[in-house]
Amino acid sequence: FLTFKSLALQNNMKNPGRKTASDLKSLPNIGEAIARNLQIIGIEHPQQLVGENPLYLYDELCKITAKKHDPCVIDVFMSVVDFMEENRKLGGSSPRDRKKY
């Protein structure tokens, strides 16, 4: 019988502390590609995500790279900003609750 905790440990799920996270790739949903995208738009440290607008980040990424990225990137940006702002812990909106354009 597997519990969520044992499954998370088995799958090496990321669970960094919000205040101590020092690497973008240590955040949930952030791999090499998304970390690189964030760096392209000037986000080098997880704490820089606090207070950012995910839609603005996505627009900046599209402008700087001169291409339209997959809209799923918006969801990733929303989830990581929410994670860093502790919105789920504090009862804030989930990424799916935010209005997309």
trRosetta pair geometry for C-beta under 8 A, 3 or more apart (Angstrom, degrees):
i j d omega theta_ij theta_ji phi_ij phi_ji
2 6 5.2 -135 -155 84 74 116
2 7 4.9 80 160 -60 123 97
2 10 7.5 -53 -143 4 126 147
3 6 4.8 91 51 10 80 100
3 7 6.8 -145 91 -4 40 89
4 7 5.6 -60 -147 41 30 112
4 8 6.1 33 154 -23 67 106
5 8 5.7 -52 -146 34 29 112
5 9 6.5 26 155 -15 63 105
6 9 5.7 -53 -148 39 33 110
6 10 6.1 37 152 -22 66 108
7 10 5.5 -54 -144 37 31 114
7 11 6.1 11 161 -2 66 111
8 11 6.2 -67 -142 49 25 96
8 13 4.1 -68 -156 33 82 128
8 15 6.9 45 167 -36 133 131
9 12 7.4 26 -174 -76 32 38
9 13 7.7 -58 -53 28 24 88
13 28 7.6 14 178 -112 88 96
14 26 6.1 161 -152 178 121 48
14 27 6.5 81 139 139 146 12
14 28 5.0 -172 79 -81 112 58
14 30 7.8 -60 57 44 172 83
15 28 7.6 39 -84 -64 45 104
16 20 6.8 -138 174 81 93 84
16 21 4.1 88 131 -91 139 99
16 26 4.6 71 -55 142 145 109
16 27 6.4 -71 34 -88 128 48
16 46 7.9 -146 100 -66 144 172
17 20 4.0 40 76 33 118 105
17 21 6.3 -164 76 -38 54 74
18 21 6.2 -33 -141 0 23 114
18 46 7.7 -148 -158 140 55 132
18 83 6.9 -166 -102 150 106 74
18 84 5.8 147 -151 -136 102 46
18 86 5.9 -67 -44 -64 176 97
21 26 5.4 -171 -146 90 94 120
21 27 6.1 63 -166 -73 151 84
21 46 4.2 -5 107 38 117 164
21 47 7.8 164 75 -45 89 72
21 84 7.7 -102 52 -107 140 92
22 26 7.2 42 52 24 54 145
22 45 6.9 -37 -156 -143 52 93
22 46 7.1 -106 -97 16 11 110
23 26 4.4 90 71 -9 94 107
23 27 8.0 -154 98 -16 59 78
23 46 7.4 21 67 -29 19 108
24 27 6.0 -48 -171 12 45 115
24 30 5.4 -121 156 161 79 148
24 34 7.7 -151 153 109 118 84
24 35 4.2 139 103 -127 126 95
24 38 5.7 -178 -141 69 151 145
24 39 7.4 -129 2 -49 160 91
24 43 7.1 102 -95 125 132 100
24 44 7.6 -113 -37 -177 118 27
24 45 7.5 -137 -55 -128 84 16
24 46 6.1 167 -94 -67 54 77
25 30 5.6 -142 -116 117 36 101
25 31 6.7 43 -134 -142 91 25
25 32 7.0 19 -105 -75 123 47
25 35 4.9 -25 -64 -67 83 149
26 30 7.7 -1 49 72 28 120
26 46 7.5 -68 63 -50 97 138
27 30 4.3 47 71 15 96 132
27 46 5.8 152 -60 -110 125 121
27 80 5.5 64 146 -136 141 107
27 83 6.4 133 -164 97 106 147
27 84 7.5 -28 -125 -61 134 97
28 79 7.1 -91 101 141 105 116
28 80 7.2 -171 72 -98 72 76
28 83 6.0 179 43 -103 110 160
29 34 7.1 -10 135 49 76 171
29 76 5.2 -169 150 -140 125 88
29 79 5.4 57 20 94 162 135
29 80 6.0 -130 71 -61 115 96
30 34 4.9 -121 -136 88 66 123
30 35 5.4 90 172 -61 104 85
30 38 7.6 -13 -138 -9 122 140
30 76 7.4 126 -82 179 65 114
30 80 6.1 70 -54 -99 112 139
31 34 5.8 86 46 22 62 97
31 35 6.8 -116 106 -6 27 99
32 35 5.9 -65 -147 39 23 111
32 36 6.2 22 158 -20 63 109
33 36 5.7 -57 -151 35 28 111
33 37 6.4 30 151 -20 64 104
34 37 5.3 -48 -147 34 37 115
34 38 6.4 39 153 -19 66 101
34 73 7.2 174 -113 -134 94 86
34 76 5.5 -107 -122 146 143 148
34 80 7.9 158 153 -32 136 151
35 38 5.8 -53 -151 36 31 111
35 39 6.4 31 151 -18 64 106
36 39 5.6 -55 -148 37 33 112
36 40 6.5 43 150 -28 64 100
37 40 5.6 -47 -153 25 33 117
37 41 7.0 12 156 -2 63 104
37 61 5.5 19 -174 -132 101 134
37 69 7.4 75 -131 -119 138 161
37 73 6.8 -108 159 -149 168 129
38 41 6.2 -69 -156 46 33 97
38 43 4.0 -66 174 73 95 118
38 44 7.9 172 126 -68 97 26
38 49 7.9 -35 -146 -79 133 105
38 57 7.6 -9 -116 -170 73 126
39 42 7.6 80 -169 -52 33 8
39 43 6.5 -94 -76 70 34 62
39 44 6.1 65 -117 -95 81 65
40 61 6.3 83 88 -126 122 79
40 64 5.7 159 153 108 105 142
40 65 6.6 18 164 -58 153 102
41 57 5.9 123 114 -155 163 75
41 60 4.6 94 -134 114 122 122
41 61 5.3 -65 -52 -73 127 73
41 64 6.2 -170 -89 7 73 150
42 48 7.7 -135 125 166 77 150
43 48 4.8 -177 -137 96 78 129
43 49 6.3 57 -149 -69 135 77
43 52 7.5 -14 -90 -72 129 164
43 57 7.4 7 -27 -133 137 122
44 48 6.6 76 43 -2 59 150
45 48 5.1 105 66 -11 77 103
46 49 5.9 -43 -172 11 51 116
46 84 5.8 -172 170 -105 91 124
47 50 5.9 -27 -171 3 56 115
47 84 7.1 171 -111 -164 32 126
48 52 7.2 46 140 -43 67 128
49 52 5.3 -79 -158 20 47 127
49 80 6.0 -84 -157 130 158 96
49 81 5.1 -143 169 -104 104 65
49 84 4.4 110 87 30 116 162
49 85 7.8 -115 119 -36 90 84
50 81 7.7 149 -96 -154 28 72
50 84 5.2 -122 -68 133 74 114
50 85 5.6 135 -129 -82 74 77
51 85 7.5 136 -43 -91 44 116
52 56 7.0 -134 -180 67 80 112
52 57 5.8 51 159 -52 125 118
52 81 5.5 -121 70 -115 93 123
53 56 3.9 69 81 8 108 113
53 57 6.8 -180 88 -13 55 81
53 81 7.9 59 -128 -138 10 167
54 57 5.4 -50 -147 33 36 115
54 58 6.4 37 154 -19 66 103
54 74 6.1 102 144 -163 110 66
54 77 3.7 143 -149 120 98 106
54 78 4.3 -90 -2 -73 178 61
54 81 5.1 -131 -61 4 100 143
54 95 7.7 3 26 -130 173 100
54 98 7.6 91 48 104 127 166
55 58 5.6 -50 -149 36 33 113
55 59 6.4 36 151 -19 65 104
55 74 6.6 26 -98 -139 62 111
55 77 8.0 164 -50 98 29 137
55 100 7.6 166 -95 -134 117 58
55 101 6.5 81 -148 8 138 113
56 59 5.6 -52 -146 37 33 112
56 60 6.3 35 154 -20 65 105
57 60 5.8 -56 -150 36 29 112
57 61 6.4 32 152 -22 63 105
57 77 5.0 -178 80 -152 133 143
57 81 7.8 -174 -3 -56 146 128
58 61 5.6 -52 -150 33 31 113
58 62 6.5 29 154 -16 64 105
58 69 7.0 -132 -158 60 85 120
58 73 5.9 139 -118 106 101 104
58 74 4.8 -5 -75 -90 155 80
58 77 5.8 -140 -53 14 93 158
59 62 5.8 -57 -151 37 32 110
59 63 6.3 30 153 -18 66 107
60 63 5.7 -55 -145 38 32 111
60 64 6.0 25 161 -15 68 110
61 64 6.2 -57 -140 40 25 105
61 65 6.1 1 168 5 63 115
61 69 5.9 -19 118 -5 121 144
61 73 7.0 -110 84 143 159 147
62 65 6.6 -69 -137 51 21 94
62 66 7.9 80 165 -94 52 8
62 67 6.6 -115 -147 84 66 38
62 68 5.7 20 -136 -108 118 44
62 69 5.8 -126 -82 4 83 91
63 66 7.3 12 180 -73 28 48
65 69 7.3 65 63 -53 142 106
69 73 4.8 -2 128 8 126 151
70 73 5.6 117 75 -18 74 94
71 74 5.4 -26 -174 12 64 116
71 75 7.6 64 138 -13 70 93
71 100 7.8 57 -170 -165 121 142
72 75 5.4 -46 -161 32 52 115
72 76 6.6 52 143 -19 72 100
73 76 5.5 -52 -151 36 38 113
73 77 6.3 40 150 -19 68 104
74 77 5.7 -55 -149 38 31 111
74 78 6.2 33 152 -21 65 106
74 100 6.7 85 135 -125 153 112
75 78 5.5 -52 -146 36 31 113
75 79 6.3 28 156 -19 65 106
75 95 5.5 99 -150 147 67 142
75 96 8.0 23 -128 -72 104 67
76 79 5.9 -55 -146 36 30 108
76 80 6.3 20 159 -13 65 109
77 80 6.2 -61 -144 41 27 103
77 81 6.2 26 159 -17 65 109
78 81 6.1 -59 -145 39 26 107
78 82 6.1 26 157 -17 64 110
78 95 3.4 114 119 -130 125 107
78 98 6.0 -152 -136 32 135 143
79 82 5.7 -56 -147 39 29 112
79 83 6.2 34 153 -24 64 106
79 95 4.9 -49 -64 -41 70 143
80 83 5.4 -45 -144 33 34 116
80 84 6.4 30 157 -15 64 104
81 84 6.0 -57 -147 40 30 106
81 85 6.1 16 157 -7 65 113
82 85 6.0 -67 -142 48 27 101
82 87 4.3 -76 -154 40 81 123
82 88 6.1 69 155 -29 112 90
82 92 6.6 -163 -143 94 96 126
82 93 7.6 -107 -112 85 125 65
82 94 7.1 54 -146 -141 166 38
82 95 6.0 -118 -12 -57 143 83
83 86 7.5 23 177 -74 30 37
83 87 8.0 -54 -48 29 20 86
83 88 7.4 -3 -94 11 52 115
85 92 7.1 -8 110 22 114 167
86 89 4.4 -46 -177 44 89 120
86 90 5.5 77 122 -15 92 106
86 92 8.0 111 107 8 50 125
87 90 5.9 -71 -140 51 29 98
87 91 7.8 -89 175 70 59 28
87 92 2.8 -72 -167 60 94 139
87 93 6.5 -34 164 47 135 51
88 91 7.9 58 -172 -61 26 16
88 92 6.5 -71 -56 54 31 86
88 94 6.8 53 -95 -95 97 75
93 97 3.8 -128 -167 80 107 133
93 98 5.9 121 122 -57 138 76
94 97 5.0 102 53 -4 69 104
95 98 6.1 -48 -161 17 41 112
